[in-house]
Every structure is written in structure tokens, then in C-alpha cells.
């Protein structure tokens, strides 16, 4: 399907200043120097794959925007001057400050830098309109393997799409009584500064043992750690956690996730959190607010759609477990991957209309013998700087017998 889904359009609105802008970033570290020809080859492959798309609006009222193939891309940036090994985080944050609105610019950017102590760090940033975290991994996997499939150029009739969408919304509105927002969720705050971040590697065997000792799972421990860091920063208990759920069977062209909620109290063990998460995954995915059909957001003007969708899926904390990195990415071409992180970042902050209810976002993935925990703190009143974020994270991990090694 080459039409934007409701979720795709929400992320597109955010590029235009209606809410918190979001991009995806994947970070690779190799233990030796990545050759420039390999990066050029990957750059060319990405341009011909799912990242090589642009958003085009229809002139037919009611027809959804569509994806069209586009080979336009930002140039590969790979300077020869190395960055210090303790400067990776600052470098990575700087790479995320790029405008990848796929309606106005290329929707992705590939950069790399050599490390002073040896090795290379690579950053791929792309619009969340184009792909989610799993889609980003798939794009790089196929790009390195030379198995990229060009995005579909099939174009359905705009008139037919408009008629179908209006019919779906009309059927969905039958018998639906408008229910205003309850107002019991966390109040949105204006984002007044760039986020504070951390990238932490943790021994996987110790993490798994800590989870099993309390009757939980690695994912339940992840939720417990995310909630614990937030509590240490002063977020009131119980902590409400937004958890993305894979929904790729929905047939969307870009974002294959919905959101559910897990509530974590201060005394909840990983075992109890495991059961709470299991119940949350069984609940129906969240739809549009106010009891109206999701697709109505694609029929109303952008400004109104953004207002209706404001805060959708947001909670005190976001915990996104990306899972094990595909075996194919344990090497970056011929180079051994010694570190990988994936996270959502927020370029262009502070922005006039950027608000969020989320204090902290956490992302977890596993590569070989370690987990990488990526933290992005949007509440700079509670997390004023990286040192404070690290203090809370280190203390929470230490209480669970864990130790982190920062990037």
C-alpha cells in the first residue's frame, strides 16, 4: 500500500510544527575503519529502497497523501578528522539535528566518522514517516546485502481512495457517540530545550539473570528500569508506560506499531510487571481519541487533525524494546559491529508548538553479549543534563546488580 496511514500522517504533521518532531536514528560502531566505498555503496542502495520515497499530496479532497519513489538524497558525510572516543554521544546527537521531512526534502541522512581510538561510528537518520525502528534495520540489512527492493510505483486512483476513505469513516461514525477526553492523563508540557540523552551498554547475561531472579523477563526488567529512572527524577508513582506493539499485519507502508499501556508501581517486581504487560498486549490497540474512527484524522485539516491527535500514545515514560539485532547486522559489511543503538530523536527543539506528556523515552536492543539502553529525556526540569540522567540510570541499575558502560 502506497498511501499514508493515520500514524504516518501524525508523524508528518509533526515535521510541520504540529507537535513534537520525531526522527529515527540507528547508530553502529565498528572495531576498525569502515571503507568509504562500502558507505557509498550503502548510500546508493538506501536511495533505491524504502527510504527512497517522498510524500506527495493529492489535489482531490479526501484522498490521502501517497508515497512515490524518489532517488533524491542528502550527500554522504564522512570527514577524515576523527572524533574522540568520549565524544560519540555528542556527535550522535548532532547528527540527529537534520530536517528529513519527506514532503520537502530527502527523508533520510547517512553520516559516519572515524574514532580517535580506532574504529568507526555510523549514523542513519530517517523520518518516522518512512519507517519505524524495525524498518530502519531492514533497510540497512538489505542495503548491505544488495537485496534492496525498489519501492512500489503503483498509484491507486485518488478519486477511489477519497471515496473509500469517506465511506470507511461514515460507517465508523454510525452509532458512535462522541466522548470527550477524560482529562485524567498526564498534562502536556511545552518542550523548552533539546533532549538530554545517554547510550549505555549492559552485560546481557547479568541482565537476564537479574530478570529471571525476580520471576520476570528481560522486557519486564526493561519496563521496571524505565519506571525506576523516572521515579528517581521525581515522576509520581505509579508510572504509566507507553509500550509499542508490533502490528505489521495492518499492511501499513511505513509504521507497523500501535501502543498499549503498562502501569508500574514502586514495589512491583518484574514478575508482576510481566503479567501486567501480558494483559496489556491482549488489549485492543489504541485508536483515535474521543471515540471517533481513526481515519477521520485524514479527512480534517492538518491543524485540526494535529489537535485531535495531540498526546496520542503518550504516557509518563515510553519503553520501546527493539529486540535482538538481526544476525546479518553483527557485521557491517566485512567489519565487526561492536555496538548498535536505535532511538527516536527530536530535531529542531525547542519549537513553538512542541509539547509532550512524556518525561523519558527508553529504547533497548541486544547485540551479541550486551544490551544497549538508549535514554532520551524530554523533561529537562527533571533531567537538566546528561550527568543527572546518568546518576539516576546508574543508581537504578546498581540496585538491580547491574553496571553500565557509556558510549
N, C-alpha and C positions, 0 to 999 in steps of 0.2 A: 504493500500500500504506500503510495507516494504523497498522501495527504497528511497534514499535521494533526496529531491527536490533541485532545484537550490539554494534556500535560505538556506537550511540545509547545503549544501556544502560550501557556503560562510562563514558561521559560523565555519565550520570545518577547513577551511583554516586559519582562524584567531587563532585557537588554535596552529597552527604550526608556528606562527610568521608572517603570511602574512596579516598584518593589525592589527586593534585594537581587542584584545581578548575580548569576551563577555560571561558572565555567568548571569543566572537569580538567584535572591535571594528573598525569601519570609521570612518575619520576623513576628513572633507572640509574643504578650505579654499577659500573664495571670495575674489575680489578686491574685493567690495563687500558691502553689508549684505543678508543674506537676510531677506526679509519674514516676519513672524510668520504671516500667513495661509498661506504656502506650507508652512511647517513643520507647521502644524495639519493641513493637507490631507494631507501625507505621513504624519503620525502616524496619522490616521484610516485611511489606505489600508493602512499596515503592520498595523494591528489586524485588517483583514479579509483578510489574505493569509497566507502560510506561517508568519509569525511569530505569528499569532493562533491558536495551538494550545496545549493543555495536555496533560499526560501523566496518564492515568487507569489505575490498576491494576485487574486483573480479580480477582474472588473465586474464579475457577476455577483450581485448582492446575495449573501448567504453561502456562497461557495468557500470552502476552507482554503487557506494558503496551501501550496504544494511544494514539494522538493523537486528540484531539477538538477541534473548533473552539471558540475562546474569544475573546470581544471584550474581556475584561478587560485593562487596560493600565495602565502607570505613566503619570502625567501628564507632558506635555511640559514640560521645564525650559529656559527661555530668559531669563535675567536681563538687565537693561538695562546693568548695570555692565560695562565692557569688561575684558578680561584683557590684560596686557602681551604684546607680540609674542614676547618671550623666555620667556613662561610657558605656551606651548601644550603642551609635553611634560608638565609637572606637572599641568596641567588635564586632559589626556587620560588620564593615569594615574589621576587621582582619579575620573574618570567610570567607569572600569572596576571600581571598588570597589562593585559593586552585586550583590545577590542575585537572580539570574534563574533560579532553579530552577523549571522549568516544571511541576513537580508541585505546588508550594506557592505559587508567585507568578506574575505575568506573566513570560514568558520573555525579555523584551527591554526596553530603555530608550532613549529618544531625547532628547538634550540638545544645546544649542548655546550659543555665547557670541560676542558681538562682540569684535573685536580693537582695541586702542587705536590702532594704526597704520592702521586701516581694514580692512574685510573681516570675515569670519565663519568660525568653526570649528564643525563639526557632528560629533557622536559618536553612533554607533548601536552599542549593546552588546546581544548576544543570546546565549542559551545555545547551546553547541555541540551540545546535544541536538537543537535545532530545525534548525539549518543549519550548513554549513561556510562557508568564505570566499566561494566562488562563489555559494552560495545567498543569502548576505547581499547580494551585489552584485545578484543577480537580483531580490530583494525590493525594493530601493530603485529599481532601474530601472523595474520595473512600477508601483511606488507613485508615482513622479514622472510616469510616462506615463499613469496612470489605467487601466492594463490588468491590475489585480490580479485573480487568480482565487481565490475563496474555497477554503479547504482542504476536502477531502472529508469529508463527514459519514457516509460509508458505514461500516458496522460489521459486520465479519465475526463469525461465531459464536465465542464464547470457547471453547466445548467443542471445536469443529472445529479451532481454532487450537492448542489444547493437544494434541489427538490428532496433528495433523500434525507439530508440533514434536517430540513424543516419538518418532514414527516416524522422522523425519529423523535424530535423534540416535542412535536404535537402529541404523539402517542404517550410520551413520558409524562406530559403535563396532565393527562386525563386522570382525574381522581386524586391528584396531588394537592394537598393543602399547604400553602406557604407557611413555613415555620421559621420565624426569625432566629438568628443565632442566640444561643443561650446566654452567652456572655460570661460563662464560667471558665473559659480558657485563659491562658496567660495573656496579659495585655501586651500588645506590640510596643517596642521601643524604637526610637529613631537610632540608626547606626551612625555614630559620630566619629568613627576612626576606622582605619584599616584593621582587619582581624589580627589577633595575636596567635602564633602558631607554634607547633612542636612536631618533630618527627622522631619517634622512639623505637628502637629495636629491643625486643624482649625474647629471651630464650624460649623456644616453643615447648620443649619438654617440661620445663618448670611451669609454664603457663597451664599446660594440660593437666599436670599433676595437681596444681592449685585448684583447678576447676573440679576435677574428679574427687578430691578430698572432701569437698563440701557437697557432693552429690549433684553437681551441675555439669555443664558442658562448656567448652571454650567460648561459645557465643553467650551463654548466660553470664560467665565471668566478665566478658566484654561489657555487657549491659551494667553489671554491678560496678565495674571500674568507672564507666562513664558517669553513672549516677553519683558515685563517691567523690569524684573530682568536682562535680558541680556542687555537691553539698559542702565541701571544704571551702568553696568560694562564696558560700552564703546563699545558694539557691535553696528555698524552703523544701522540706520533705512533706509528702512523698514526691519524688522526682518523676515527672511524666516524660517518657522517652518515645520519640518517633522512630519506628523501625521500618525501613523499606522492605517490601516483599516482592520477589520476582513474579512478574505477570506476563512473561513473554508470549504466552498463548493468545494474548489480546490482539496480536497482529500489528502492533504499532511499528512504525518505521524507525523510531529513534529511542524512545524511553520506555523500557519494559518493566517499570516498577509502580507499585502502589504503596500506600502507607498504612500501618497499623500502630497501635499504642500499647506500651507496656509500662505499668506504674510500679516504681521501685521504692520501697520504704527503707529507712535507715537500718533496720535489723533483718532485712530479707537476705536469706542465703542464696547462693547460686542455684541450689535445688529448687527453692520456691520461685525464683526468677525463671528458671527453666519451665516450670509448669505454667507460669503466667504468660510466658512467650508462646508456649504451645497453644494456649487458649486464644491468644491474640491472633495467631496465624490462621485460626479457624474462622475468625470473624470476617464478614464481608469487607472488601476493601472500601476505603473512604471514597465517597463521591463528592459532587459539588455541594457547597453549603446551602443551608436554608431549605432543604428538601426538594430542590429543583433538579431536573436532569442535567448531567454533566455537560452535554453538548450545547446547552443554551449559552454557555460562555463563548462559544464560537459564532454566535449569531448577533450578539450585542456589541456595541462599540468597544474598542480596546480599553479605554479608560474605565468604563463600567465593568467590563469583564475582570479587569485587574482588581477593582474594588470588591467584587463578589468573591474572588478567589483569594483575597488577602488573608494570609495566615493559614491557608490550606495545608494540612500535613505538618504544621509546626507544633512543637512541644518545647518543654524546657531544654531538652537535650535531643540531638539526633545521633543515633548509633547505626552506622551502615557497615555491615560485615560483608566485605567483598569476597572473602573466602580465599582458598588456595590459588596461587598464581599458576596458570597453565604450565605444564612441564616444558612446553615449547619455548617459554619465555625465561627459563632458568639460564639460558644463554641469550645474549644479544648479538645475533649473528654468530661469529666464532668467539665472542668474548663472554666470559663467565659473568653472570649477573650476581652481584654480592648484596644488592639492596634494591627493593622496589617499594614504592608508596603510591597510593592513589587517594585523592581527596577532591572535594569541591572547594573552589576558591571564589572570591568575590571582588572582581576588579572595579576600579573607579570609585572606591569609597574614600571619604564619605560622600554620599549622593543625596540630593534634596529629598527624594521620596523613598529612600531605602529604610524600611522598618522590618523588624523581625521579633518574634517571641522567643527565639532560640538563643540560649546563653552559650552553649558549647556544642560543636559538632565533632564527632569522633568516627574514624574510619579504620578498619582493621583488615589486614590481609596477611597471608602466610607465604613465605618463600623459603623453602628448604627447612633449615633448623631454627628459624626465628619468625616471630610475628613482628609486623611493623604497625605501630599505633600512630595515626596521624590525628592531631588535635588542631581544631580551628575555633578559637574563642571570639565570638562576636560581641560579647558583653564586656567591653573594656573598662567598665566601672569595677566589675568583679575580677577581671583578668587584665590588669593595667599594662603588663609587659610580659615578655617571654619568660623571664626569670620567675615571676609569680606563678605562671602556668606550670612551669617545671616543678616548682616546690610542691604544688598541690598534686600533680601527677606522680612525682617520686614518692610522696608520703602515702598516697593511696596504694600504689604498687608495693611499697615496702611492707605495709600492713598485711599484705597477702603473700609475703615471702618472695616478691619479685623485684628485679632490678632492671632498669632501662639504660640503654646506651644511646645517647642522642646522635643524630646526624650532624 
